[in-house]
Amino acid sequence: MNNQVSVVIICKNEAHIIGRTIAAALRFSDDVIVVDSGSTDGTQAIVTNAGARLIETGWEGYGKNKNKGVAVASHDWILSVDADEVADDTLIRELNQLVLPDPAVMYNIRFRVFLGSDMIRYGEWSNDAHIRLYNRTHTHWNEAAVHESLLMPAHTKVMSVKGYLHHYTSRNLEEFTVKMVGYASLNAAKYHQQGKKAGWTKLYLAAPFSFIKNYIFRLGFLDGKAGFIVARMNAFYTWLKYVRLDEMNRNKNY
């Protein structure tokens, strides 16, 4: 076990999978922290019974909630994981063997994304990878409500590790739709605060272009029905994001 790494997981209503996520994390870390933002499905009991530390808080956005967990971690090296992301055996083995001498190095981790039981190999979710392992003395998450990112100070080096995080994004179409609606609203609010506009091309062309790009040019059709659903829902998300942004820009109460 690599006792240099703390695992920080943000969570809400993930009783169906949080136990698996924690069990995988405990195979390479002695410090697993779950930041729960008001679960009502029994997630908290699963977390404590599984051997993780539970931090209960309100929802202040992805970046802020991740930083809350980082602040109480036992180690400076942090692996940031969402509740529906499970490390595979190869990644666990690599993390146990990884030597972490340089805090200016940040590690990129590849993802395998699932819709229900179907792994998505093409389209927007193909070749998915994110920087998730870092040293908190070198960087931290920005405070974006959605699509948060780690700050990249000067002299940062990015390396990769073998293995994957398996991202079980949604169990079914209903859950997927709810998630996309939520992301669209959060991103619209983010764009509104940044002073961005939803012009004619964004409102009417961005969504069709998203579908064509991911379903045709990125070969999403090779994933069959699941590939069609992912391309269609990403196009729906794109359309709704700009519709909500246009509504906010027109409404003086925002």
ZADO-1210 file (C-alpha; in nm, 4 decimals, padded with zeros to 6 digits):
<atoms>
<atom x="00.0000" y="00.0000" z="00.0000" code="MET" pos="1"/>
<atom x="00.1252" y="00.3457" z="-00.0932" code="ASN" pos="2"/>
<atom x="00.0899" y="00.5424" z="00.2297" code="ASN" pos="3"/>
<atom x="00.1839" y="00.8656" z="00.0541" code="GLN" pos="4"/>
<atom x="-00.1530" y="00.9093" z="-00.1166" code="VAL" pos="5"/>
<atom x="-00.4863" y="01.0279" z="00.0213" code="SER" pos="6"/>
<atom x="-00.7993" y="00.9679" z="-00.1874" code="VAL" pos="7"/>
<atom x="-01.0648" y="01.2408" z="-00.1915" code="VAL" pos="8"/>
<atom x="-01.4096" y="01.1486" z="-00.3261" code="ILE" pos="9"/>
<atom x="-01.6994" y="01.3907" z="-00.3733" code="ILE" pos="10"/>
<atom x="-02.0407" y="01.2369" z="-00.3475" code="CYS" pos="11"/>
<atom x="-02.4183" y="01.2746" z="-00.3323" code="LYS" pos="12"/>
<atom x="-02.6691" y="00.9881" z="-00.3460" code="ASN" pos="13"/>
<atom x="-02.4280" y="00.7240" z="-00.4761" code="GLU" pos="14"/>
<atom x="-02.5285" y="00.4308" z="-00.2538" code="ALA" pos="15"/>
<atom x="-02.5327" y="00.1984" z="-00.5547" code="HIS" pos="16"/>
<atom x="-02.1583" y="00.2347" z="-00.6238" code="ILE" pos="17"/>
<atom x="-01.9740" y="00.4231" z="-00.3475" code="ILE" pos="18"/>
<atom x="-01.8832" y="00.0972" z="-00.1704" code="GLY" pos="19"/>
<atom x="-01.6997" y="-00.0297" z="-00.4798" code="ARG" pos="20"/>
<atom x="-01.5186" y="00.3012" z="-00.5227" code="THR" pos="21"/>
<atom x="-01.3986" y="00.3016" z="-00.1617" code="ILE" pos="22"/>
<atom x="-01.2991" y="-00.0666" z="-00.1677" code="ALA" pos="23"/>
<atom x="-01.0760" y="-00.0055" z="-00.4707" code="ALA" pos="24"/>
<atom x="-00.9235" y="00.3065" z="-00.3131" code="ALA" pos="25"/>
<atom x="-00.8401" y="00.1232" z="00.0096" code="LEU" pos="26"/>
<atom x="-00.6260" y="-00.1195" z="-00.1892" code="ARG" pos="27"/>
<atom x="-00.3647" y="00.1540" z="-00.2426" code="PHE" pos="28"/>
<atom x="-00.4362" y="00.4185" z="00.0219" code="SER" pos="29"/>
<atom x="-00.4707" y="00.4248" z="00.4000" code="ASP" pos="30"/>
<atom x="-00.6629" y="00.7534" z="00.3898" code="ASP" pos="31"/>
<atom x="-00.9905" y="00.7707" z="00.1957" code="VAL" pos="32"/>
<atom x="-01.2107" y="01.0772" z="00.2463" code="ILE" pos="33"/>
<atom x="-01.5657" y="01.1130" z="00.1154" code="VAL" pos="34"/>
<atom x="-01.7122" y="01.4636" z="00.0967" code="VAL" pos="35"/>
<atom x="-02.0882" y="01.4117" z="00.0949" code="ASP" pos="36"/>
<atom x="-02.3176" y="01.7012" z="00.0045" code="SER" pos="37"/>
<atom x="-02.6468" y="01.5860" z="00.1513" code="GLY" pos="38"/>
<atom x="-02.7168" y="01.2293" z="00.0392" code="SER" pos="39"/>
<atom x="-03.0615" y="01.0931" z="00.1243" code="THR" pos="40"/>
<atom x="-03.0169" y="00.7324" z="00.0044" code="ASP" pos="41"/>
<atom x="-02.8037" y="00.5905" z="00.2851" code="GLY" pos="42"/>
<atom x="-02.4705" y="00.6742" z="00.1260" code="THR" pos="43"/>
<atom x="-02.3276" y="00.8030" z="00.4558" code="GLN" pos="44"/>
<atom x="-02.3690" y="00.4698" z="00.6351" code="ALA" pos="45"/>
<atom x="-02.2062" y="00.2828" z="00.3468" code="ILE" pos="46"/>
<atom x="-01.9116" y="00.5226" z="00.3563" code="VAL" pos="47"/>
<atom x="-01.8421" y="00.4800" z="00.7259" code="THR" pos="48"/>
<atom x="-01.8977" y="00.1026" z="00.7188" code="ASN" pos="49"/>
<atom x="-01.6581" y="00.0722" z="00.4250" code="ALA" pos="50"/>
<atom x="-01.3746" y="00.2315" z="00.6226" code="GLY" pos="51"/>
<atom x="-01.3599" y="00.5820" z="00.4742" code="ALA" pos="52"/>
<atom x="-01.3732" y="00.9136" z="00.6544" code="ARG" pos="53"/>
<atom x="-01.6997" y="01.1013" z="00.6017" code="LEU" pos="54"/>
<atom x="-01.7162" y="01.4797" z="00.5672" code="ILE" pos="55"/>
<atom x="-02.0738" y="01.6094" z="00.5500" code="GLU" pos="56"/>
<atom x="-02.1241" y="01.9506" z="00.3934" code="THR" pos="57"/>
<atom x="-02.3489" y="02.1522" z="00.1665" code="GLY" pos="58"/>
<atom x="-02.3023" y="02.1848" z="-00.2076" code="TRP" pos="59"/>
<atom x="-02.0769" y="02.4744" z="-00.3060" code="GLU" pos="60"/>
<atom x="-01.9589" y="02.3477" z="-00.6430" code="GLY" pos="61"/>
<atom x="-01.7229" y="02.0754" z="-00.7597" code="TYR" pos="62"/>
<atom x="-01.4023" y="02.2703" z="-00.7066" code="GLY" pos="63"/>
<atom x="-01.4862" y="02.3984" z="-00.3581" code="LYS" pos="64"/>
<atom x="-01.6122" y="02.0618" z="-00.2340" code="ASN" pos="65"/>
<atom x="-01.3014" y="01.8839" z="-00.3606" code="LYS" pos="66"/>
<atom x="-01.0809" y="02.1360" z="-00.1826" code="ASN" pos="67"/>
<atom x="-01.2723" y="02.0736" z="00.1417" code="LYS" pos="68"/>
<atom x="-01.1691" y="01.7103" z="00.1331" code="GLY" pos="69"/>
<atom x="-00.8119" y="01.7932" z="00.0391" code="VAL" pos="70"/>
<atom x="-00.7834" y="02.0266" z="00.3380" code="ALA" pos="71"/>
<atom x="-00.8346" y="01.7422" z="00.5880" code="VAL" pos="72"/>
<atom x="-00.6310" y="01.4764" z="00.4050" code="ALA" pos="73"/>
<atom x="-00.3503" y="01.3048" z="00.5936" code="SER" pos="74"/>
<atom x="-00.1068" y="01.3143" z="00.3001" code="HIS" pos="75"/>
<atom x="00.0046" y="01.5861" z="00.0594" code="ASP" pos="76"/>
<atom x="-00.0340" y="01.3600" z="-00.2443" code="TRP" pos="77"/>
<atom x="-00.4003" y="01.3559" z="-00.3458" code="ILE" pos="78"/>
<atom x="-00.5896" y="01.1301" z="-00.5839" code="LEU" pos="79"/>
<atom x="-00.9185" y="01.2984" z="-00.6715" code="SER" pos="80"/>
<atom x="-01.1975" y="01.0544" z="-00.7595" code="VAL" pos="81"/>
<atom x="-01.5693" y="01.0980" z="-00.8176" code="ASP" pos="82"/>
<atom x="-01.8045" y="00.8577" z="-00.6442" code="ALA" pos="83"/>
<atom x="-01.8817" y="00.6709" z="-00.9681" code="ASP" pos="84"/>
<atom x="-01.5155" y="00.6152" z="-01.0649" code="GLU" pos="85"/>
<atom x="-01.3542" y="00.2829" z="-00.9729" code="VAL" pos="86"/>
<atom x="-00.9813" y="00.2143" z="-01.0116" code="ALA" pos="87"/>
<atom x="-00.9022" y="-00.1043" z="-01.2062" code="ASP" pos="88"/>
<atom x="-00.6426" y="-00.3628" z="-01.1003" code="ASP" pos="89"/>
<atom x="-00.3682" y="-00.2216" z="-01.3234" code="THR" pos="90"/>
<atom x="-00.4100" y="00.1307" z="-01.1880" code="LEU" pos="91"/>
<atom x="-00.4155" y="00.0015" z="-00.8303" code="ILE" pos="92"/>
<atom x="-00.0919" y="-00.1897" z="-00.8887" code="ARG" pos="93"/>
<atom x="00.0727" y="00.1159" z="-01.0467" code="GLU" pos="94"/>
<atom x="-00.0336" y="00.3449" z="-00.7636" code="LEU" pos="95"/>
<atom x="00.1077" y="00.1024" z="-00.5071" code="ASN" pos="96"/>
<atom x="00.4428" y="00.0996" z="-00.6877" code="GLN" pos="97"/>
<atom x="00.4597" y="00.4687" z="-00.7776" code="LEU" pos="98"/>
<atom x="00.7439" y="00.6711" z="-00.6266" code="VAL" pos="99"/>
<atom x="00.6402" y="01.0317" z="-00.5660" code="LEU" pos="100"/>
<atom x="00.9495" y="01.2440" z="-00.4960" code="PRO" pos="101"/>
<atom x="00.8668" y="01.5609" z="-00.6912" code="ASP" pos="102"/>
<atom x="00.5609" y="01.7679" z="-00.5849" code="PRO" pos="103"/>
<atom x="00.5720" y="01.9597" z="-00.9157" code="ALA" pos="104"/>
<atom x="00.4719" y="01.6444" z="-01.1067" code="VAL" pos="105"/>
<atom x="00.1006" y="01.5898" z="-01.1772" code="MET" pos="106"/>
<atom x="-00.0277" y="01.2576" z="-01.3082" code="TYR" pos="107"/>
<atom x="-00.2706" y="01.2019" z="-01.5915" code="ASN" pos="108"/>
<atom x="-00.5066" y="00.9028" z="-01.5627" code="ILE" pos="109"/>
<atom x="-00.7010" y="00.7414" z="-01.8444" code="ARG" pos="110"/>
<atom x="-01.0719" y="00.6634" z="-01.8198" code="PHE" pos="111"/>
<atom x="-01.3021" y="00.3934" z="-01.9475" code="ARG" pos="112"/>
<atom x="-01.6542" y="00.5340" z="-01.9520" code="VAL" pos="113"/>
<atom x="-01.9682" y="00.3220" z="-01.9151" code="PHE" pos="114"/>
<atom x="-02.3329" y="00.3946" z="-01.9871" code="LEU" pos="115"/>
<atom x="-02.5181" y="00.1284" z="-01.7960" code="GLY" pos="116"/>
<atom x="-02.3177" y="-00.1882" z="-01.8618" code="SER" pos="117"/>
<atom x="-02.1917" y="-00.0702" z="-02.2028" code="ASP" pos="118"/>
<atom x="-01.8357" y="00.0585" z="-02.2289" code="MET" pos="119"/>
<atom x="-01.8177" y="00.3525" z="-02.4695" code="ILE" pos="120"/>
<atom x="-01.5168" y="00.3167" z="-02.6996" code="ARG" pos="121"/>
<atom x="-01.5808" y="00.5949" z="-02.9504" code="TYR" pos="122"/>
<atom x="-01.7321" y="00.9419" z="-02.9735" code="GLY" pos="123"/>
<atom x="-01.6748" y="01.2206" z="-02.7224" code="GLU" pos="124"/>
<atom x="-01.5879" y="00.9798" z="-02.4407" code="TRP" pos="125"/>
<atom x="-01.3118" y="00.7976" z="-02.6276" code="SER" pos="126"/>
<atom x="-00.9530" y="00.8510" z="-02.5158" code="ASN" pos="127"/>
<atom x="-01.0806" y="01.0241" z="-02.2022" code="ASP" pos="128"/>
<atom x="-00.8061" y="01.1238" z="-01.9573" code="ALA" pos="129"/>
<atom x="-00.7718" y="01.3747" z="-01.6741" code="HIS" pos="130"/>
<atom x="-00.5067" y="01.4922" z="-01.4297" code="ILE" pos="131"/>
<atom x="-00.6187" y="01.3498" z="-01.0960" code="ARG" pos="132"/>
<atom x="-00.3050" y="01.2752" z="-00.8918" code="LEU" pos="133"/>
<atom x="-00.1199" y="01.5783" z="-00.7582" code="TYR" pos="134"/>
<atom x="00.0529" y="01.7288" z="-00.4570" code="ASN" pos="135"/>
<atom x="-00.1531" y="01.9829" z="-00.2635" code="ARG" pos="136"/>
<atom x="00.1567" y="02.1875" z="-00.1797" code="THR" pos="137"/>
<atom x="00.1953" y="02.2572" z="-00.5522" code="HIS" pos="138"/>
<atom x="-00.1598" y="02.3105" z="-00.6768" code="THR" pos="139"/>
<atom x="-00.5309" y="02.3036" z="-00.5935" code="HIS" pos="140"/>
<atom x="-00.8682" y="02.2959" z="-00.7669" code="TRP" pos="141"/>
<atom x="-01.0160" y="02.6181" z="-00.8945" code="ASN" pos="142"/>
<atom x="-01.3573" y="02.7054" z="-00.7523" code="GLU" pos="143"/>
<atom x="-01.5642" y="02.6492" z="-01.0651" code="ALA" pos="144"/>
<atom x="-01.9123" y="02.5129" z="-00.9960" code="ALA" pos="145"/>
<atom x="-01.8715" y="02.2670" z="-01.2847" code="VAL" pos="146"/>
<atom x="-01.5890" y="02.1526" z="-01.5137" code="HIS" pos="147"/>
<atom x="-01.3428" y="02.2370" z="-01.2406" code="GLU" pos="148"/>
<atom x="-00.9731" y="02.2063" z="-01.3120" code="SER" pos="149"/>
<atom x="-00.6415" y="02.1975" z="-01.1310" code="LEU" pos="150"/>
<atom x="-00.4303" y="02.5094" z="-01.1504" code="LEU" pos="151"/>
<atom x="-00.1070" y="02.4592" z="-01.3440" code="MET" pos="152"/>
<atom x="00.1752" y="02.6551" z="-01.1795" code="PRO" pos="153"/>
<atom x="00.4970" y="02.7266" z="-01.3631" code="ALA" pos="154"/>
<atom x="00.7423" y="02.4355" z="-01.3882" code="HIS" pos="155"/>
<atom x="00.4633" y="02.1774" z="-01.3598" code="THR" pos="156"/>
<atom x="00.5413" y="01.8433" z="-01.5235" code="LYS" pos="157"/>
<atom x="00.2651" y="01.6042" z="-01.6325" code="VAL" pos="158"/>
<atom x="00.3227" y="01.2296" z="-01.6437" code="MET" pos="159"/>
<atom x="00.0919" y="00.9324" z="-01.7020" code="SER" pos="160"/>
<atom x="00.0314" y="00.6097" z="-01.5161" code="VAL" pos="161"/>
<atom x="-00.0871" y="00.2747" z="-01.6473" code="LYS" pos="162"/>
<atom x="-00.4380" y="00.1519" z="-01.5839" code="GLY" pos="163"/>
<atom x="-00.7800" y="00.3127" z="-01.5869" code="TYR" pos="164"/>
<atom x="-01.0479" y="00.4687" z="-01.3752" code="LEU" pos="165"/>
<atom x="-01.3750" y="00.3058" z="-01.4766" code="HIS" pos="166"/>
<atom x="-01.6367" y="00.5800" z="-01.4865" code="HIS" pos="167"/>
<atom x="-01.9915" y="00.4468" z="-01.4464" code="TYR" pos="168"/>
<atom x="-02.1500" y="00.7709" z="-01.5540" code="THR" pos="169"/>
<atom x="-02.5202" y="00.6724" z="-01.5490" code="SER" pos="170"/>
<atom x="-02.7174" y="00.3540" z="-01.4910" code="ARG" pos="171"/>
<atom x="-02.9909" y="00.4333" z="-01.7432" code="ASN" pos="172"/>
<atom x="-03.1236" y="00.6996" z="-01.9803" code="LEU" pos="173"/>
<atom x="-03.3363" y="00.8676" z="-01.7132" code="GLU" pos="174"/>
<atom x="-03.0384" y="00.9159" z="-01.4838" code="GLU" pos="175"/>
<atom x="-02.8251" y="01.0310" z="-01.7763" code="PHE" pos="176"/>
<atom x="-03.0866" y="01.2908" z="-01.8741" code="THR" pos="177"/>
<atom x="-03.1087" y="01.4310" z="-01.5219" code="VAL" pos="178"/>
<atom x="-02.7302" y="01.4596" z="-01.5078" code="LYS" pos="179"/>
<atom x="-02.7097" y="01.6386" z="-01.8436" code="MET" pos="180"/>
<atom x="-02.9826" y="01.8854" z="-01.7463" code="VAL" pos="181"/>
<atom x="-02.7951" y="01.9647" z="-01.4266" code="GLY" pos="182"/>
<atom x="-02.4641" y="02.0126" z="-01.6071" code="TYR" pos="183"/>
<atom x="-02.6296" y="02.2344" z="-01.8686" code="ALA" pos="184"/>
<atom x="-02.7730" y="02.4635" z="-01.6018" code="SER" pos="185"/>
<atom x="-02.4442" y="02.4848" z="-01.4117" code="LEU" pos="186"/>
<atom x="-02.2449" y="02.5602" z="-01.7251" code="ASN" pos="187"/>
<atom x="-02.4957" y="02.8193" z="-01.8407" code="ALA" pos="188"/>
<atom x="-02.4619" y="02.9958" z="-01.5052" code="ALA" pos="189"/>
<atom x="-02.0830" y="02.9776" z="-01.5324" code="LYS" pos="190"/>
<atom x="-02.0879" y="03.1280" z="-01.8830" code="TYR" pos="191"/>
<atom x="-02.3337" y="03.3975" z="-01.7694" code="HIS" pos="192"/>
<atom x="-02.1016" y="03.5018" z="-01.4886" code="GLN" pos="193"/>
<atom x="-01.8173" y="03.5204" z="-01.7407" code="GLN" pos="194"/>
<atom x="-02.0209" y="03.7516" z="-01.9626" code="GLY" pos="195"/>
<atom x="-02.0521" y="03.5060" z="-02.2509" code="LYS" pos="196"/>
<atom x="-02.3326" y="03.5292" z="-02.5052" code="LYS" pos="197"/>
<atom x="-02.5412" y="03.2670" z="-02.6832" code="ALA" pos="198"/>
<atom x="-02.5482" y="03.3873" z="-03.0411" code="GLY" pos="199"/>
<atom x="-02.7472" y="03.2432" z="-03.3293" code="TRP" pos="200"/>
<atom x="-02.4789" y="02.9914" z="-03.4233" code="THR" pos="201"/>
<atom x="-02.4543" y="02.8608" z="-03.0671" code="LYS" pos="202"/>
<atom x="-02.8304" y="02.8313" z="-03.0287" code="LEU" pos="203"/>
<atom x="-02.9035" y="02.6644" z="-03.3608" code="TYR" pos="204"/>
<atom x="-02.5847" y="02.5041" z="-03.4931" code="LEU" pos="205"/>
<atom x="-02.3800" y="02.3925" z="-03.1916" code="ALA" pos="206"/>
<atom x="-02.6041" y="02.0973" z="-03.1033" code="ALA" pos="207"/>
<atom x="-02.6286" y="01.9470" z="-03.4557" code="PRO" pos="208"/>
<atom x="-02.2557" y="01.9925" z="-03.4997" code="PHE" pos="209"/>
<atom x="-02.1939" y="01.8148" z="-03.1676" code="SER" pos="210"/>
<atom x="-02.4022" y="01.5160" z="-03.2792" code="PHE" pos="211"/>
<atom x="-02.2402" y="01.4907" z="-03.6222" code="ILE" pos="212"/>
<atom x="-01.8895" y="01.5294" z="-03.4816" code="LYS" pos="213"/>
<atom x="-01.9293" y="01.2618" z="-03.2157" code="ASN" pos="214"/>
<atom x="-02.1581" y="01.0143" z="-03.3908" code="TYR" pos="215"/>
<atom x="-02.0053" y="01.0314" z="-03.7393" code="ILE" pos="216"/>
<atom x="-01.6531" y="01.1727" z="-03.7350" code="PHE" pos="217"/>
<atom x="-01.5552" y="01.0259" z="-03.3970" code="ARG" pos="218"/>
<atom x="-01.7207" y="00.6953" z="-03.4932" code="LEU" pos="219"/>
<atom x="-01.9798" y="00.6922" z="-03.2147" code="GLY" pos="220"/>
<atom x="-02.2041" y="00.4770" z="-03.4356" code="PHE" pos="221"/>
<atom x="-01.9635" y="00.1867" z="-03.3746" code="LEU" pos="222"/>
<atom x="-02.0872" y="00.1745" z="-03.0146" code="ASP" pos="223"/>
<atom x="-02.4341" y="00.0804" z="-03.1397" code="GLY" pos="224"/>
<atom x="-02.7407" y="00.1980" z="-02.9492" code="LYS" pos="225"/>
<atom x="-02.5329" y="00.3252" z="-02.6573" code="ALA" pos="226"/>
<atom x="-02.3223" y="00.5335" z="-02.8957" code="GLY" pos="227"/>
<atom x="-02.6336" y="00.6914" z="-03.0445" code="PHE" pos="228"/>
<atom x="-02.7691" y="00.7738" z="-02.6980" code="ILE" pos="229"/>
<atom x="-02.4417" y="00.9331" z="-02.5880" code="VAL" pos="230"/>
<atom x="-02.4134" y="01.1453" z="-02.9053" code="ALA" pos="231"/>
<atom x="-02.7780" y="01.2504" z="-02.8848" code="ARG" pos="232"/>
<atom x="-02.7612" y="01.3395" z="-02.5154" code="MET" pos="233"/>
<atom x="-02.4393" y="01.5364" z="-02.5565" code="ASN" pos="234"/>
<atom x="-02.6076" y="01.7312" z="-02.8362" code="ALA" pos="235"/>
<atom x="-02.9100" y="01.7884" z="-02.6105" code="PHE" pos="236"/>
<atom x="-02.6799" y="01.9114" z="-02.3340" code="TYR" pos="237"/>
<atom x="-02.5108" y="02.1525" z="-02.5766" code="THR" pos="238"/>
<atom x="-02.8450" y="02.2890" z="-02.6957" code="TRP" pos="239"/>
<atom x="-02.9886" y="02.3279" z="-02.3438" code="LEU" pos="240"/>
<atom x="-02.6728" y="02.4955" z="-02.2136" code="LYS" pos="241"/>
<atom x="-02.7029" y="02.7765" z="-02.4675" code="TYR" pos="242"/>
<atom x="-03.0799" y="02.8060" z="-02.4300" code="VAL" pos="243"/>
<atom x="-03.0379" y="02.8502" z="-02.0536" code="ARG" pos="244"/>
<atom x="-02.7536" y="03.0980" z="-02.1101" code="LEU" pos="245"/>
<atom x="-02.9726" y="03.3012" z="-02.3468" code="ASP" pos="246"/>
<atom x="-03.2533" y="03.3007" z="-02.0884" code="GLU" pos="247"/>
<atom x="-03.0156" y="03.4242" z="-01.8179" code="MET" pos="248"/>
<atom x="-02.8769" y="03.6991" z="-02.0401" code="ASN" pos="249"/>
<atom x="-03.2290" y="03.8185" z="-02.1209" code="ARG" pos="250"/>
<atom x="-03.3488" y="03.8054" z="-01.7584" code="ASN" pos="251"/>
<atom x="-03.2323" y="04.1038" z="-01.5539" code="LYS" pos="252"/>
<atom x="-03.2939" y="03.9106" z="-01.2302" code="ASN" pos="253"/>
<atom x="-02.9893" y="03.6879" z="-01.2911" code="TYR" pos="254"/>
</atoms>
